[in-house]
Amino acid sequence: MRTRFAIAALIWPMIQAVLFGLGMVALLAAPLSPSALLDAVWWMIAATCLVSTPLAWGMAPWLRLRDRPHPRRWSRPGA
Protein backbone atom coordinates (compact mmCIF):
# COMPACT_ATOMS: atom_id res chain seq x y z
CA MET A 1 0.00 0.00 0.00
CA ARG A 2 2.86 2.43 0.69
CA THR A 3 4.36 1.92 -2.76
CA ARG A 4 1.02 2.48 -4.44
CA PHE A 5 0.51 5.67 -2.45
CA ALA A 6 3.99 6.92 -3.33
CA ILE A 7 3.49 6.29 -7.04
CA ALA A 8 0.04 7.88 -6.94
CA ALA A 9 1.47 10.92 -5.15
CA LEU A 10 4.13 11.29 -7.85
CA ILE A 11 1.77 11.07 -10.81
CA TRP A 12 -1.13 13.02 -9.26
CA PRO A 13 0.27 16.49 -10.11
CA MET A 14 0.95 15.45 -13.68
CA ILE A 15 -2.57 14.15 -14.17
CA GLN A 16 -4.00 17.25 -12.55
CA ALA A 17 -1.88 19.51 -14.76
CA VAL A 18 -3.14 17.83 -17.92
CA LEU A 19 -6.76 18.02 -16.78
CA PHE A 20 -6.28 21.62 -15.70
CA GLY A 21 -4.82 22.54 -19.09
CA LEU A 22 -7.68 20.90 -20.95
CA GLY A 23 -10.17 22.67 -18.70
CA MET A 24 -8.50 26.04 -19.20
CA VAL A 25 -8.59 25.66 -22.97
CA ALA A 26 -12.28 24.82 -22.75
CA LEU A 27 -12.99 27.77 -20.43
CA LEU A 28 -11.04 30.27 -22.49
CA ALA A 29 -12.83 29.13 -25.65
CA ALA A 30 -16.23 29.67 -24.00
CA PRO A 31 -17.84 33.09 -24.30
CA LEU A 32 -17.92 34.02 -20.60
CA SER A 33 -17.74 37.36 -18.87
CA PRO A 34 -14.59 37.96 -16.80
CA SER A 35 -16.40 37.56 -13.48
CA ALA A 36 -18.06 34.33 -14.60
CA LEU A 37 -14.73 33.09 -15.94
CA LEU A 38 -13.05 33.71 -12.59
CA ASP A 39 -15.72 31.69 -10.79
CA ALA A 40 -15.50 28.92 -13.37
CA VAL A 41 -11.72 28.67 -12.96
CA TRP A 42 -12.07 28.06 -9.22
CA TRP A 43 -14.68 25.37 -9.82
CA MET A 44 -12.48 23.78 -12.45
CA ILE A 45 -9.51 23.67 -10.05
CA ALA A 46 -11.67 21.87 -7.49
CA ALA A 47 -13.04 19.48 -10.11
CA THR A 48 -9.58 18.58 -11.41
CA CYS A 49 -8.38 17.88 -7.86
CA LEU A 50 -11.30 15.54 -7.28
CA VAL A 51 -11.02 13.78 -10.64
CA SER A 52 -7.24 13.38 -10.68
CA THR A 53 -7.11 11.66 -7.29
CA PRO A 54 -8.93 8.43 -8.28
CA LEU A 55 -7.22 8.45 -11.68
CA ALA A 56 -3.78 8.54 -10.05
CA TRP A 57 -4.79 5.86 -7.56
CA GLY A 58 -6.03 3.64 -10.38
CA MET A 59 -2.96 4.15 -12.55
CA ALA A 60 -0.43 3.51 -9.78
CA PRO A 61 -0.51 -0.33 -9.89
CA TRP A 62 0.19 -0.26 -13.64
CA LEU A 63 3.40 1.67 -13.04
CA ARG A 64 5.00 -0.75 -10.61
CA LEU A 65 8.23 -2.20 -11.91
CA ARG A 66 7.76 -5.68 -10.44
CA ASP A 67 4.47 -6.21 -12.26
CA ARG A 68 5.97 -5.87 -15.74
CA PRO A 69 6.01 -9.14 -17.69
CA HIS A 70 9.57 -8.90 -19.05
CA PRO A 71 12.20 -7.49 -16.69
CA ARG A 72 14.99 -5.56 -18.36
CA ARG A 73 18.45 -7.07 -18.37
CA TRP A 74 21.65 -5.09 -18.03
CA SER A 75 23.50 -4.93 -21.34
CA ARG A 76 27.02 -5.24 -19.91
CA PRO A 77 28.21 -8.20 -17.85
CA GLY A 78 28.68 -7.68 -14.16
CA ALA A 79 26.36 -4.70 -13.96
HELIX and SHEET records of a PDB file:
HELIX    1   1 ARG A    2  ALA A   29  1                                  28    
HELIX    2   2 PRO A   34  MET A   59  1                                  26    
HELIX    3   3 ALA A   60  LEU A   63  5                                   4    
HELIX    4   4 LEU A   65  ASP A   67  5                                   3    
END                                                                             
